[in-house]
Structure formats: structure tokens, C-alpha cells
Amino acid sequence: MKLLLTSAGVTNPSIEDALVAMLGKPIAESSALCIPTAQYGHPMVGPGEKPWRFITGTEGLPMVDLGWRSMGVLELTALPSIDDHLWVPLVRETDALLVAGGDALYLCHWMRESGLADLLPELTDSVWVGLSAGSMVLTPEIGEDFMQWRPPTGDLSTLGVVDFSICPHLAPDGMPGNSMAEAEAWAATISSPAYVIDDQTAITVVDGAVEVVSEGQWRHLPGPRTRV
């Protein structure tokens, strides 16, 4: 699967160009499914207005409203209760999965419970477009600072599709988001290398090659074991 891991969606032309390159065709000729599940598990989001705004593309975070040929909703909490043939073929034929932010552990739990996590390796031509927690869920770990909801299994790992962690929403000191000092303190608590990215930055992963696409600020932090 091709990955476009963002902090706040497709917020500038450079990130949009990267998305089009991964799709291999214009957005207007591409199909997408949006996944709002992560929003339900975060205390600052939850059910109600914000998932509706994500689904309808009125949230102000460019994802659903990019002019896709077709758009649908894939609600992961519903999938364990329906037969695979009702949703697996749909996912296989969809060009892009647009994954909302919210709580990364809640999203990870339902990706495992639904079977979507097991399906990911087969989606070689699809593009995963993550927003905040929708990006972080693919990393090995998110760190205590980003944990809100806790899974009943006690497993605090995320999916480990990539070998680095992500701190999103880098912002200048005093502005909403995470300061670089806070990001550095967070990075000291995790075992993997990490990228700190602002809302104008994305990370692409294609065939294992990692690149940063940015019109803003970002930083790569090596893992604690490799620091001097």
C-alpha cells in the first residue's frame, strides 16, 4: 500500500501533487472511502458533529472535499457485525482510504477487530491518506503523551506498518499544537525514530522509500538507541 501520512490533510499543492502521483491519475478520476472511526474515541472529538463534518468535507481539513470521482464511508466499528463480502471487495476496488484523526489506539483497535489491518498488505495499488491519528496508527508506537482511550486488551502498540513514529501538529511556541520542545520530550519516551511534522507537511511511503513533502516545518529525530 502507498502511504500519504499527513498532520492535517492535503493542505497545499505539494502534498496534493504527491497524492496524485501515488494515485497515478487525477483525483477527479479516483474513488475514495473515508474512515471517521478514530474520532469517536478521542475526548475532544467524539461522536456527533465532528464525524459528520469530516464525512461531508466541511471540517476545514482537506480530505473528502478534494473533488473525488466517488466517495463512500467505511465505518470500522460496523464491520465485525457484517459479512466480509459486503465490504472487502469495496475496499479492494477503492483507490484511496481517507482516514480521520482522533484517537490512534481506538482506531488501531477497530482496524484489528474489523479485519482491515489484515487486509492492508493486499492493497498494493491503494493509497492510505492519514490525518494525524490516521497517520500515527501505522507507526510502531505513539507514546504516552498521545494516549487517551485504552484498548481492553491492554495492547498499547500500533500497527507498525512503518518503522518510525510521528508527532503531528508542530507549531510555534504559544500556538495551538505541539511545540518542538514538547516533541523532543515525547521522542525521548519512545524507542523508534520519529518525524515531527507541521500541518503543511506530509510523509510519503512508496515501496518502502520514505520522503518528506513539505511547505512548512518538520524535523527527523533519531531513536534513543542511535542518539549520541
Residue frames as a rotation matrix with the C-alpha (Angstrom) as fourth column:
MET 1
0.577 0.817 0.000 0.00
0.817 -0.577 0.000 0.00
0.000 0.000 -1.000 0.00
LYS 2
-0.373 -0.625 0.686 1.14
0.573 -0.736 -0.359 3.54
0.729 0.259 0.633 -0.75
LEU 3
0.180 0.379 -0.908 1.04
0.977 -0.175 0.121 5.87
-0.113 -0.909 -0.402 2.23
LEU 4
-0.262 -0.183 0.947 0.47
0.250 -0.961 -0.116 9.62
0.932 0.206 0.298 2.48
LEU 5
0.063 0.187 -0.980 0.83
0.977 0.189 0.099 10.43
0.204 -0.964 -0.171 6.16
THR 6
-0.215 -0.033 0.976 -0.27
0.232 -0.972 0.018 13.98
0.949 0.231 0.216 6.97
SER 7
-0.932 -0.069 -0.357 -0.77
0.362 -0.259 -0.895 16.12
-0.030 -0.963 0.267 10.03
ALA 8
-0.444 0.770 -0.458 -3.86
-0.088 -0.546 -0.833 17.98
-0.892 -0.330 0.310 8.80
GLY 9
0.555 0.702 0.447 -4.82
0.350 0.291 -0.891 16.62
-0.755 0.650 -0.084 5.40
VAL 10
-0.040 -0.497 0.867 -3.93
0.998 0.014 0.054 17.68
-0.039 0.867 0.496 1.87
THR 11
0.464 0.314 -0.828 -3.23
0.611 -0.791 0.042 21.28
-0.642 -0.525 -0.559 2.86
ASN 12
0.178 -0.442 -0.879 -1.07
-0.479 -0.820 0.315 22.55
-0.860 0.365 -0.357 -0.01
PRO 13
0.694 0.157 -0.703 -0.21
-0.720 0.139 -0.679 21.94
-0.009 0.978 0.210 -3.68
SER 14
-0.355 -0.903 -0.242 2.94
-0.877 0.411 -0.247 19.93
0.322 0.125 -0.938 -2.89
ILE 15
-0.669 0.185 0.720 1.01
-0.358 0.768 -0.531 17.39
-0.651 -0.613 -0.448 -0.82
GLU 16
0.464 0.885 -0.039 -1.75
-0.414 0.178 -0.893 17.26
-0.783 0.430 0.449 -3.44
ASP 17
0.335 -0.429 -0.839 0.83
-0.912 0.078 -0.404 16.62
0.239 0.900 -0.365 -6.18
ALA 18
-0.746 -0.626 0.228 2.24
-0.666 0.705 -0.244 13.76
-0.008 -0.334 -0.943 -4.11
LEU 19
-0.218 0.769 0.601 -1.24
-0.286 0.539 -0.793 12.28
-0.933 -0.344 0.102 -3.74
VAL 20
0.679 0.482 -0.554 -1.91
-0.631 -0.002 -0.776 12.47
-0.375 0.876 0.303 -7.47
ALA 21
-0.138 -0.825 -0.549 1.44
-0.933 0.295 -0.209 10.83
0.334 0.483 -0.809 -8.19
MET 22
-0.817 -0.156 0.555 0.59
-0.428 0.809 -0.403 7.94
-0.386 -0.566 -0.728 -5.89
LEU 23
0.183 0.954 0.237 -2.89
-0.283 0.282 -0.917 7.55
-0.942 0.100 0.322 -7.37
GLY 24
-0.690 -0.510 0.514 -1.42
0.361 0.374 0.854 7.52
-0.628 0.775 -0.074 -10.87
LYS 25
-0.379 0.626 0.682 -4.36
0.769 -0.197 0.608 9.56
0.515 0.755 -0.406 -12.14
PRO 26
-0.625 0.154 0.765 -6.25
-0.276 -0.961 -0.032 12.75
0.730 -0.231 0.643 -11.28
ILE 27
-0.930 0.343 0.132 -8.27
-0.080 0.163 -0.983 12.91
-0.359 -0.925 -0.124 -8.08
ALA 28
-0.218 0.906 -0.363 -11.35
-0.865 -0.352 -0.358 13.57
-0.452 0.236 0.860 -10.20
GLU 29
0.115 0.217 -0.969 -10.91
-0.739 0.671 0.063 10.10
0.664 0.709 0.237 -11.74
SER 30
-0.751 -0.532 -0.392 -10.29
-0.098 0.676 -0.731 8.34
0.653 -0.510 -0.559 -8.42
SER 31
0.412 0.891 -0.190 -12.59
0.005 0.207 0.978 6.70
0.911 -0.404 0.081 -5.89
ALA 32
-0.701 -0.637 0.321 -12.26
-0.293 -0.152 -0.944 7.05
0.650 -0.756 -0.080 -2.12
LEU 33
0.371 0.724 -0.581 -13.69
0.513 0.361 0.778 5.82
0.774 -0.587 -0.238 1.15
CYS 34
-0.201 -0.422 0.884 -13.48
-0.550 -0.698 -0.458 7.97
0.811 -0.578 -0.092 4.27
ILE 35
0.004 0.067 -0.998 -12.95
0.621 0.782 0.055 6.36
0.784 -0.620 -0.039 7.67
PRO 36
0.171 0.133 0.976 -14.18
-0.404 -0.894 0.193 8.52
0.899 -0.427 -0.099 10.60
THR 37
0.548 0.274 -0.790 -13.70
0.394 0.749 0.533 5.85
0.738 -0.603 0.302 13.30
ALA 38
-0.411 -0.826 -0.386 -10.77
0.747 -0.062 -0.662 7.44
0.522 -0.561 0.642 15.17
GLN 39
-0.546 0.201 0.814 -12.87
-0.252 -0.965 0.070 10.47
0.799 -0.167 0.577 16.03
TYR 40
0.489 0.864 -0.123 -15.25
-0.143 0.218 0.965 8.56
0.861 -0.454 0.230 18.30
GLY 41
0.484 -0.327 -0.812 -12.51
0.744 0.643 0.184 7.54
0.462 -0.693 0.554 20.73
HIS 42
-0.609 -0.779 0.148 -10.99
0.608 -0.579 -0.543 10.96
0.509 -0.240 0.826 21.43
PRO 43
-0.164 0.600 -0.783 -12.46
0.920 -0.194 -0.341 13.06
-0.356 -0.776 -0.520 24.27
MET 44
-0.493 -0.046 -0.869 -12.02
-0.026 -0.997 0.068 16.30
-0.870 0.056 0.491 22.31
VAL 45
-0.861 0.228 -0.454 -13.85
-0.479 -0.066 0.875 14.92
0.169 0.971 0.166 19.27
GLY 46
-0.669 0.586 0.457 -16.29
-0.064 0.567 -0.821 12.08
-0.741 -0.578 -0.342 19.98
PRO 47
-0.474 0.603 0.641 -19.49
0.878 0.384 0.288 11.24
-0.073 0.699 -0.711 18.12
GLY 48
0.289 0.698 -0.655 -21.79
0.544 -0.683 -0.488 13.93
-0.788 -0.215 -0.577 16.82
GLU 49
0.855 0.206 -0.477 -20.94
-0.156 -0.774 -0.614 16.99
-0.495 0.599 -0.630 14.77
LYS 50
0.083 -0.931 -0.354 -17.23
-0.767 -0.287 0.575 16.43
-0.637 0.224 -0.738 14.06
PRO 51
-0.555 -0.242 0.796 -17.54
0.238 0.871 0.430 12.99
-0.797 0.428 -0.426 12.39
TRP 52
0.486 0.795 0.363 -20.37
0.661 -0.063 -0.747 14.40
-0.571 0.603 -0.556 10.28
ARG 53
0.745 -0.255 -0.617 -18.17
-0.420 -0.897 -0.135 17.35
-0.519 0.360 -0.775 9.29
PHE 54
-0.396 -0.907 0.147 -15.35
-0.465 0.336 0.819 15.00
-0.792 0.256 -0.555 8.30
ILE 55
-0.320 0.341 0.884 -17.66
0.604 0.792 -0.087 12.80
-0.730 0.506 -0.459 6.23
THR 56
0.682 0.701 0.208 -19.23
0.625 -0.412 -0.664 15.79
-0.380 0.583 -0.719 4.48
GLY 57
-0.093 -0.823 0.560 -15.92
0.958 -0.228 -0.176 17.55
0.273 0.520 0.810 3.86
THR 58
0.537 0.354 0.766 -16.90
0.185 -0.935 0.302 20.62
0.823 -0.021 -0.568 5.88
GLU 59
0.727 -0.289 -0.623 -14.31
0.682 0.195 0.705 20.17
-0.083 -0.937 0.338 8.65
GLY 60
0.897 -0.430 -0.104 -11.76
-0.440 -0.894 -0.091 22.51
-0.054 0.128 -0.990 7.08
LEU 61
-0.071 -0.902 0.425 -9.15
-0.485 0.403 0.776 19.75
-0.872 -0.151 -0.466 6.80
PRO 62
0.187 0.262 -0.947 -8.79
-0.976 -0.062 -0.209 18.97
-0.114 0.963 0.244 3.08
MET 63
-0.749 -0.316 0.583 -9.50
-0.281 0.947 0.153 15.28
-0.600 -0.050 -0.798 2.54
VAL 64
-0.262 0.770 0.583 -13.04
0.632 0.593 -0.499 14.45
-0.730 0.238 -0.641 1.46
ASP 65
0.634 0.642 -0.430 -13.58
0.222 -0.684 -0.694 17.73
-0.741 0.345 -0.577 -0.37
LEU 66
-0.334 -0.895 -0.296 -10.82
-0.145 -0.261 0.954 17.36
-0.932 0.361 -0.042 -2.98
GLY 67
0.082 0.455 -0.887 -13.14
-0.941 -0.258 -0.219 16.53
-0.328 0.852 0.407 -5.88
TRP 68
-0.739 -0.360 0.570 -13.08
-0.265 0.932 0.246 12.73
-0.620 0.031 -0.784 -5.88
ARG 69
-0.759 0.468 -0.454 -14.95
-0.393 0.227 0.891 10.82
0.520 0.854 0.012 -8.58
SER 70
0.334 0.865 -0.374 -16.83
-0.013 0.401 0.916 8.93
0.942 -0.301 0.146 -5.88
MET 71
-0.649 -0.480 0.590 -16.88
-0.568 -0.210 -0.796 8.98
0.506 -0.852 -0.137 -2.09
GLY 72
0.357 0.742 -0.568 -18.18
0.030 0.598 0.801 6.50
0.934 -0.303 0.191 0.46
VAL 73
0.183 -0.217 0.959 -17.96
-0.950 -0.288 0.117 5.84
0.251 -0.933 -0.259 4.20
LEU 74
0.065 -0.227 -0.972 -16.22
0.095 0.971 -0.220 2.86
0.993 -0.078 0.084 5.78
GLU 75
0.315 0.129 0.940 -17.17
-0.863 -0.373 0.341 2.67
0.395 -0.919 -0.007 9.46
LEU 76
-0.486 -0.688 -0.539 -14.86
-0.453 0.726 -0.518 0.15
0.747 -0.007 -0.665 11.09
THR 77
-0.762 0.208 0.614 -16.96
-0.568 0.241 -0.787 -0.40
-0.311 -0.948 -0.065 14.22
ALA 78
0.309 0.947 -0.086 -19.73
-0.848 0.233 -0.476 -1.82
-0.431 0.220 0.875 11.99
LEU 79
-0.018 -0.339 -0.941 -17.59
-0.896 0.422 -0.135 -4.26
0.443 0.841 -0.311 10.04
PRO 80
-0.913 -0.370 0.174 -17.33
-0.408 0.817 -0.407 -7.10
0.008 -0.443 -0.897 12.60
SER 81
-0.392 0.850 0.351 -21.13
-0.211 0.289 -0.934 -7.41
-0.895 -0.440 0.066 12.52
ILE 82
0.632 0.596 -0.495 -21.48
-0.621 0.006 -0.784 -7.84
-0.464 0.803 0.374 8.74
ASP 83
0.717 -0.323 0.617 -20.19
0.462 0.884 -0.075 -10.40
-0.521 0.339 0.783 6.26
ASP 84
-0.223 -0.935 -0.276 -16.82
0.250 -0.328 0.911 -9.79
-0.942 0.135 0.307 4.62
HIS 85
-0.481 0.009 0.877 -18.32
0.866 0.159 0.474 -9.92
-0.135 0.987 -0.085 1.13
LEU 86
0.623 0.779 0.069 -20.25
0.782 -0.621 -0.049 -6.74
0.005 0.084 -0.996 1.90
TRP 87
0.913 -0.262 -0.313 -17.13
-0.168 -0.940 0.297 -4.62
-0.372 -0.218 -0.902 2.43
VAL 88
0.099 -0.963 0.252 -13.88
0.200 0.267 0.943 -6.35
-0.975 -0.043 0.219 1.44
PRO 89
-0.024 -0.123 0.992 -14.49
0.989 0.144 0.041 -6.14
-0.148 0.982 0.118 -2.36
LEU 90
0.883 0.391 0.260 -15.41
0.421 -0.905 -0.068 -2.47
0.209 0.170 -0.963 -1.93
VAL 91
0.684 -0.696 -0.217 -12.12
-0.219 -0.481 0.849 -1.73
-0.695 -0.533 -0.482 -0.18
ARG 92
-0.036 -0.747 0.664 -10.13
0.558 0.537 0.633 -3.71
-0.829 0.394 0.398 -2.74
GLU 93
0.063 0.136 0.989 -11.52
0.993 -0.109 -0.049 -1.69
0.102 0.985 -0.142 -5.65
THR 94
0.939 0.307 -0.157 -11.22
0.334 -0.924 0.185 1.74
-0.088 -0.227 -0.970 -4.00
ASP 95
0.431 -0.808 0.401 -8.29
0.355 -0.257 -0.899 3.96
0.829 0.530 0.176 -4.97
ALA 96
-0.582 -0.651 0.486 -7.82
-0.119 -0.524 -0.844 5.76
0.804 -0.549 0.227 -1.65
LEU 97
0.264 0.569 -0.779 -8.73
0.837 0.267 0.478 5.40
0.480 -0.778 -0.406 2.02
LEU 98
-0.221 -0.236 0.946 -9.07
-0.111 -0.958 -0.265 8.76
0.969 -0.163 0.185 3.78
VAL 99
0.061 0.134 -0.989 -8.54
0.777 0.616 0.131 8.23
0.627 -0.777 -0.067 7.48
ALA 100
0.604 0.318 0.731 -9.62
-0.067 -0.893 0.444 10.84
0.794 -0.318 -0.518 10.02
GLY 101
-0.624 -0.756 0.197 -7.72
-0.174 -0.111 -0.979 11.95
0.762 -0.644 -0.062 13.07
GLY 102
0.587 0.749 0.306 -8.86
-0.504 0.042 0.863 11.38
0.634 -0.661 0.402 16.63
ASP 103
0.415 -0.415 0.810 -7.59
-0.767 0.319 0.557 8.60
-0.489 -0.852 -0.186 18.87
ALA 104
-0.123 -0.581 -0.805 -4.91
-0.925 0.361 -0.119 6.40
0.360 0.730 -0.581 17.32
LEU 105
-0.926 -0.236 0.295 -5.32
-0.345 0.846 -0.406 3.49
-0.154 -0.477 -0.865 19.76
TYR 106
-0.064 0.975 0.214 -9.09
-0.290 0.187 -0.938 3.44
-0.955 -0.122 0.271 19.27
LEU 107
0.475 0.168 -0.864 -8.57
-0.870 -0.061 -0.490 3.41
-0.134 0.984 0.117 15.51
CYS 108
-0.533 -0.767 -0.356 -5.93
-0.789 0.603 -0.119 0.68
0.306 0.218 -0.927 15.81
HIS 109
-0.680 0.344 0.647 -8.25
-0.294 0.681 -0.671 -1.46
-0.672 -0.646 -0.362 17.93
TRP 110
0.350 0.936 0.044 -11.03
-0.281 0.149 -0.948 -1.30
-0.894 0.319 0.315 15.37
MET 111
0.197 -0.376 -0.906 -8.69
-0.973 0.040 -0.228 -1.86
0.122 0.926 -0.357 12.46
ARG 112
-0.851 -0.525 0.033 -7.67
-0.521 0.832 -0.191 -5.12
0.073 -0.180 -0.981 14.12
GLU 113
-0.504 0.728 0.466 -11.19
-0.135 0.466 -0.874 -6.08
-0.853 -0.503 -0.137 15.19
SER 114
0.422 0.749 -0.510 -12.68
-0.583 -0.207 -0.786 -5.35
-0.694 0.629 0.349 11.76
GLY 115
0.442 -0.344 0.828 -10.00
0.591 0.807 0.020 -7.19
-0.675 0.481 0.560 9.77
LEU 116
0.996 -0.085 0.033 -8.91
-0.032 -0.666 -0.745 -4.09
0.085 0.741 -0.666 7.88
ALA 117
0.394 -0.910 0.125 -5.42
-0.777 -0.258 0.574 -4.32
-0.491 -0.324 -0.809 9.39
ASP 118
-0.053 -0.384 0.922 -5.00
0.101 0.916 0.388 -7.83
-0.993 0.114 -0.010 7.98
LEU 119
0.675 0.428 0.601 -6.19
0.617 0.120 -0.778 -6.65
-0.405 0.896 -0.183 4.57
LEU 120
0.723 -0.335 -0.604 -3.69
-0.345 -0.933 0.105 -3.80
-0.599 0.132 -0.790 4.19
PRO 121
-0.303 -0.943 0.141 -0.79
-0.253 0.222 0.941 -5.86
-0.919 0.249 -0.306 2.73
GLU 122
-0.248 0.286 0.926 -3.05
0.790 0.613 0.023 -6.93
-0.561 0.737 -0.378 -0.13
LEU 123
0.779 0.617 -0.110 -3.96
0.472 -0.692 -0.546 -3.35
-0.413 0.373 -0.831 -1.12
THR 124
-0.108 -0.991 0.084 -0.80
0.810 -0.039 0.585 -2.80
-0.576 0.131 0.807 -3.13
ASP 125
-0.509 -0.066 0.858 -2.31
0.744 -0.535 0.401 -0.24
0.432 0.843 0.321 -5.52
SER 126
0.577 0.817 0.015 -4.34
0.664 -0.480 0.573 1.70
0.476 -0.321 -0.819 -2.96
VAL 127
-0.456 -0.665 0.591 -3.33
0.149 -0.712 -0.686 4.92
0.877 -0.225 0.424 -1.22
TRP 128
0.219 0.421 -0.880 -3.75
0.960 0.069 0.272 5.39
0.175 -0.904 -0.389 2.52
VAL 129
-0.269 -0.225 0.937 -4.24
0.149 -0.970 -0.190 9.09
0.952 0.088 0.294 3.27
GLY 130
0.042 0.220 -0.975 -3.92
0.955 0.277 0.103 9.59
0.292 -0.936 -0.198 7.00
LEU 131
0.166 0.067 0.984 -4.70
-0.112 -0.990 0.087 12.69
0.980 -0.125 -0.157 9.02
SER 132
-0.032 -0.250 0.968 -2.99
-0.945 -0.309 -0.111 12.96
0.327 -0.918 -0.226 12.43
ALA 133
-0.105 0.021 0.994 -4.09
-0.662 0.744 -0.086 9.79
-0.742 -0.667 -0.064 14.28
GLY 134
0.883 0.460 0.095 -4.97
-0.205 0.559 -0.804 8.34
-0.423 0.690 0.587 10.88
SER 135
0.478 -0.828 -0.293 -1.24
-0.503 0.015 -0.864 8.57
0.720 0.561 -0.409 10.14
MET 136
-0.208 -0.623 0.754 0.02
-0.969 0.024 -0.248 7.65
0.136 -0.782 -0.609 13.60
VAL 137
0.586 0.542 0.602 -1.89
-0.649 0.759 -0.052 4.36
-0.485 -0.360 0.797 13.62
LEU 138
0.929 -0.246 -0.277 0.53
-0.065 0.628 -0.776 2.93
0.365 0.738 0.567 11.05
THR 139
0.069 -0.947 0.314 3.58
-0.724 -0.264 -0.638 3.58
0.687 -0.183 -0.703 13.24
PRO 140
-0.376 -0.263 -0.889 5.02
0.256 0.892 -0.372 1.17
0.891 -0.367 -0.268 15.83
GLU 141
-0.189 0.266 -0.945 4.06
0.981 0.004 -0.195 3.31
-0.048 -0.964 -0.262 18.84
ILE 142
0.332 0.401 0.854 2.50
0.481 -0.850 0.212 6.67
0.811 0.341 -0.475 19.64
GLY 143
-0.740 -0.670 0.064 3.91
0.263 -0.376 -0.889 7.35
0.619 -0.641 0.454 23.10
GLU 144
-0.460 0.538 -0.707 2.11
0.879 0.162 -0.448 8.04
-0.126 -0.827 -0.547 26.38
ASP 145
-0.809 0.095 -0.579 1.52
0.012 -0.984 -0.178 11.72
-0.587 -0.151 0.795 25.54
PHE 146
-0.695 0.534 -0.482 -0.91
-0.681 -0.273 0.680 10.79
0.231 0.800 0.553 22.77
MET 147
-0.763 0.412 -0.497 -2.81
0.396 0.907 0.143 8.09
0.510 -0.087 -0.856 24.66
GLN 148
-0.529 0.712 0.462 -6.40
-0.823 -0.563 -0.075 8.88
0.207 -0.420 0.884 25.61
TRP 149
0.640 0.768 0.010 -8.53
-0.764 0.635 0.118 5.76
0.084 -0.083 0.993 25.07
ARG 150
-0.500 -0.792 0.350 -7.04
-0.816 0.566 0.116 2.46
-0.290 -0.228 -0.930 26.21
PRO 151
-0.152 0.444 -0.883 -7.86
-0.659 0.621 0.425 -0.85
0.737 0.647 0.198 24.48
PRO 152
0.692 0.497 0.524 -9.46
-0.720 0.423 0.550 -3.60
0.052 -0.758 0.650 26.60
THR 153
0.816 -0.437 -0.378 -6.63
0.289 0.875 -0.388 -5.95
0.500 0.208 0.841 25.61
GLY 154
0.769 -0.562 -0.306 -4.04
0.123 -0.339 0.933 -3.67
-0.628 -0.755 -0.191 27.22
ASP 155
0.057 -0.743 0.667 -2.01
0.956 0.232 0.177 -3.68
-0.286 0.628 0.724 23.99
LEU 156
0.534 0.095 -0.840 -0.65
0.148 -0.989 -0.018 -0.14
-0.833 -0.115 -0.542 23.56
SER 157
-0.624 -0.761 0.176 1.18
0.278 -0.006 0.961 -0.83
-0.730 0.648 0.215 20.30
THR 158
0.330 0.652 -0.682 0.03
-0.627 -0.389 -0.675 0.48
-0.705 0.651 0.281 16.96
LEU 159
0.926 0.352 0.135 0.28
-0.181 0.729 -0.660 -1.37
-0.331 0.586 0.739 13.65
GLY 160
0.105 -0.986 0.129 3.98
-0.164 0.111 0.980 -0.92
-0.981 -0.124 -0.150 12.80
VAL 161
0.830 0.191 0.524 3.42
0.473 0.254 -0.843 -0.69
-0.294 0.948 0.120 9.04
VAL 162
0.567 -0.718 0.403 6.26
-0.098 -0.545 -0.833 1.85
0.818 0.432 -0.380 9.03
ASP 163
0.236 -0.583 -0.777 9.31
0.846 0.516 -0.131 1.82
0.477 -0.627 0.615 11.30
PHE 164
-0.858 -0.459 0.232 9.07
0.303 -0.815 -0.494 5.40
0.415 -0.353 0.838 12.58
SER 165
-0.129 0.807 -0.576 6.71
0.930 -0.103 -0.353 7.32
-0.344 -0.582 -0.737 14.83
ILE 166
-0.371 0.117 0.921 5.00
0.562 -0.762 0.323 10.63
0.739 0.637 0.217 14.09
CYS 167
-0.394 0.304 -0.867 4.37
0.682 -0.536 -0.498 13.74
-0.616 -0.788 0.004 16.19
PRO 168
-0.121 0.407 0.906 1.83
0.897 -0.346 0.275 15.83
0.425 0.846 -0.323 14.23
HIS 169
0.733 0.632 0.254 0.75
0.519 -0.760 0.392 19.46
0.441 -0.156 -0.884 14.54
LEU 170
-0.275 -0.872 -0.405 4.14
0.953 -0.303 0.005 21.02
-0.127 -0.384 0.914 15.13
ALA 171
0.645 0.520 0.560 3.52
0.556 -0.822 0.123 24.70
0.524 0.232 -0.819 15.88
PRO 172
-0.290 -0.745 0.600 5.49
0.040 -0.636 -0.770 27.72
0.956 -0.200 0.215 17.11
ASP 173
-0.749 -0.048 -0.660 5.67
0.647 0.159 -0.746 28.18
0.141 -0.986 -0.088 20.87
GLY 174
-0.776 0.503 -0.380 2.43
-0.100 -0.693 -0.714 29.62
-0.622 -0.517 0.588 22.22
MET 175
-0.416 0.633 -0.653 0.36
-0.896 -0.161 0.414 28.50
0.157 0.757 0.634 19.21
PRO 176
0.520 0.661 0.541 -2.18
-0.710 0.687 -0.157 25.63
-0.475 -0.303 0.826 19.20
GLY 177
0.726 -0.305 -0.616 -0.39
-0.282 0.685 -0.672 22.35
0.627 0.662 0.412 18.54
ASN 178
0.830 -0.508 -0.231 2.85
0.523 0.565 0.638 20.78
-0.193 -0.650 0.735 19.73
SER 179
0.740 -0.647 -0.186 5.99
-0.648 -0.759 0.060 22.83
-0.180 0.077 -0.981 20.26
MET 180
0.351 -0.705 -0.617 9.37
-0.365 0.504 -0.783 21.46
0.862 0.500 -0.081 19.22
ALA 181
-0.575 -0.550 0.606 10.36
-0.755 0.072 -0.652 21.23
0.315 -0.832 -0.457 22.90
GLU 182
0.158 0.723 0.672 7.26
-0.812 0.483 -0.329 19.12
-0.562 -0.493 0.663 23.58
ALA 183
0.843 0.130 -0.522 8.02
-0.472 0.644 -0.602 16.96
0.258 0.754 0.605 20.54
GLU 184
-0.118 -0.968 -0.223 11.59
-0.519 0.251 -0.817 16.38
0.847 0.019 -0.532 21.71
ALA 185
-0.512 -0.001 0.859 10.37
-0.840 0.211 -0.500 15.39
-0.181 -0.977 -0.109 25.18
TRP 186
0.606 0.777 0.172 7.85
-0.673 0.615 -0.411 12.99
-0.425 0.133 0.895 23.60
ALA 187
0.610 -0.404 -0.682 10.52
-0.492 0.481 -0.725 11.48
0.621 0.778 0.095 21.34
ALA 188
-0.443 -0.835 0.327 12.67
-0.766 0.162 -0.622 10.70
0.467 -0.525 -0.711 24.37
THR 189
-0.195 0.467 0.862 9.94
-0.787 0.450 -0.422 8.37
-0.586 -0.761 0.279 25.65
ILE 190
0.846 0.533 -0.008 9.66
-0.414 0.648 -0.640 6.16
-0.336 0.544 0.769 22.55
SER 191
0.213 -0.793 0.571 12.01
0.081 0.597 0.798 3.58
-0.974 -0.124 0.191 21.11
SER 192
0.283 -0.041 0.958 11.64
0.916 0.310 -0.257 4.32
-0.286 0.950 0.125 17.39
PRO 193
-0.878 -0.476 0.042 12.94
0.453 -0.800 0.394 7.15
-0.153 0.365 0.918 15.20
ALA 194
0.092 0.962 -0.258 10.34
0.777 -0.231 -0.585 9.86
-0.622 -0.146 -0.769 14.68
TYR 195
-0.620 -0.114 0.776 9.23
0.611 -0.691 0.386 12.63
0.493 0.713 0.498 12.38
VAL 196
-0.283 0.529 -0.800 7.85
0.561 -0.585 -0.586 15.84
-0.778 -0.614 -0.131 13.82
ILE 197
-0.705 0.083 0.704 5.63
0.671 -0.243 0.700 17.48
0.229 0.967 0.115 11.19
ASP 198
-0.743 0.507 -0.437 3.50
-0.178 -0.779 -0.602 20.59
-0.645 -0.369 0.669 11.00
ASP 199
0.125 0.952 0.279 0.18
0.161 0.258 -0.953 20.95
-0.979 0.164 -0.121 9.22
GLN 200
0.639 0.022 -0.769 1.86
-0.696 -0.409 -0.591 21.83
-0.328 0.912 -0.246 5.92
THR 201
-0.435 -0.885 -0.166 3.92
-0.899 0.420 0.122 18.64
-0.038 0.202 -0.979 5.86
ALA 202
0.796 0.596 0.109 3.34
-0.588 0.803 -0.096 15.02
-0.145 0.012 0.989 4.85
ILE 203
-0.380 -0.854 0.355 5.41
-0.660 0.520 0.542 11.84
-0.648 -0.028 -0.761 4.70
THR 204
0.553 0.513 -0.657 5.11
-0.826 0.445 -0.347 9.56
0.114 0.734 0.670 1.69
VAL 205
-0.326 -0.596 0.734 6.00
-0.530 0.758 0.380 5.87
-0.783 -0.265 -0.563 1.73
VAL 206
0.713 0.464 -0.525 6.07
-0.689 0.325 -0.648 4.06
-0.130 0.824 0.551 -1.61
ASP 207
0.741 -0.412 -0.531 7.72
0.066 0.831 -0.552 0.64
0.669 0.374 0.643 -1.97
GLY 208
0.552 -0.477 -0.685 9.49
0.834 0.330 0.442 1.25
0.015 -0.815 0.579 1.33
ALA 209
-0.504 -0.736 0.452 11.00
0.727 -0.644 -0.239 4.57
0.467 0.208 0.859 0.25
VAL 210
0.321 0.572 -0.755 10.26
0.896 -0.441 0.047 7.37
-0.307 -0.692 -0.654 2.72
GLU 211
-0.581 -0.460 0.671 10.16
0.643 -0.765 0.033 11.01
0.498 0.451 0.740 1.61
VAL 212
-0.259 0.467 -0.845 9.03
0.672 -0.541 -0.505 14.23
-0.694 -0.699 -0.174 3.28
VAL 213
-0.317 0.288 0.904 6.83
0.756 -0.499 0.424 16.60
0.573 0.817 -0.059 1.30
SER 214
0.033 0.249 -0.968 6.60
0.910 -0.408 -0.074 19.98
-0.413 -0.879 -0.240 2.95
GLU 215
0.019 -0.038 0.999 5.75
0.461 -0.886 -0.043 23.63
0.887 0.462 0.000 2.51
GLY 216
0.822 0.307 0.480 6.22
-0.284 -0.511 0.811 24.12
0.494 -0.803 -0.333 6.23
GLN 217
-0.063 -0.840 0.539 8.40
-0.958 -0.100 -0.268 22.85
0.279 -0.534 -0.798 9.08
TRP 218
0.922 0.290 -0.256 9.48
-0.207 0.929 0.308 19.37
0.327 -0.231 0.916 10.06
ARG 219
-0.004 -0.945 0.326 12.28
-0.992 -0.037 -0.119 17.51
0.124 -0.324 -0.938 11.77
HIS 220
0.529 0.054 -0.847 13.56
-0.117 0.993 -0.010 13.96
0.840 0.105 0.532 11.90
LEU 221
0.264 -0.403 0.876 14.52
-0.964 -0.140 0.226 12.70
0.032 -0.904 -0.426 15.36
PRO 222
-0.317 -0.437 -0.842 16.65
-0.430 0.857 -0.283 9.54
0.845 0.272 -0.460 15.60
GLY 223
0.668 0.581 -0.465 15.62
0.080 0.565 0.821 6.86
0.740 -0.586 0.331 18.04
PRO 224
0.814 -0.316 0.487 17.11
-0.578 -0.362 0.731 6.98
-0.055 -0.877 -0.478 21.56
ARG 225
0.712 -0.548 0.439 19.35
0.308 0.806 0.506 4.00
-0.631 -0.225 0.742 20.86
THR 226
0.329 -0.582 0.743 21.06
0.926 0.045 -0.375 5.83
0.185 0.812 0.554 17.98
ARG 227
0.904 0.048 0.425 21.48
0.022 -0.998 0.065 9.21
0.428 -0.049 -0.903 19.62
VAL 228
-0.086 -0.982 -0.171 24.91
0.638 0.078 -0.766 10.48
0.765 -0.175 0.620 20.60
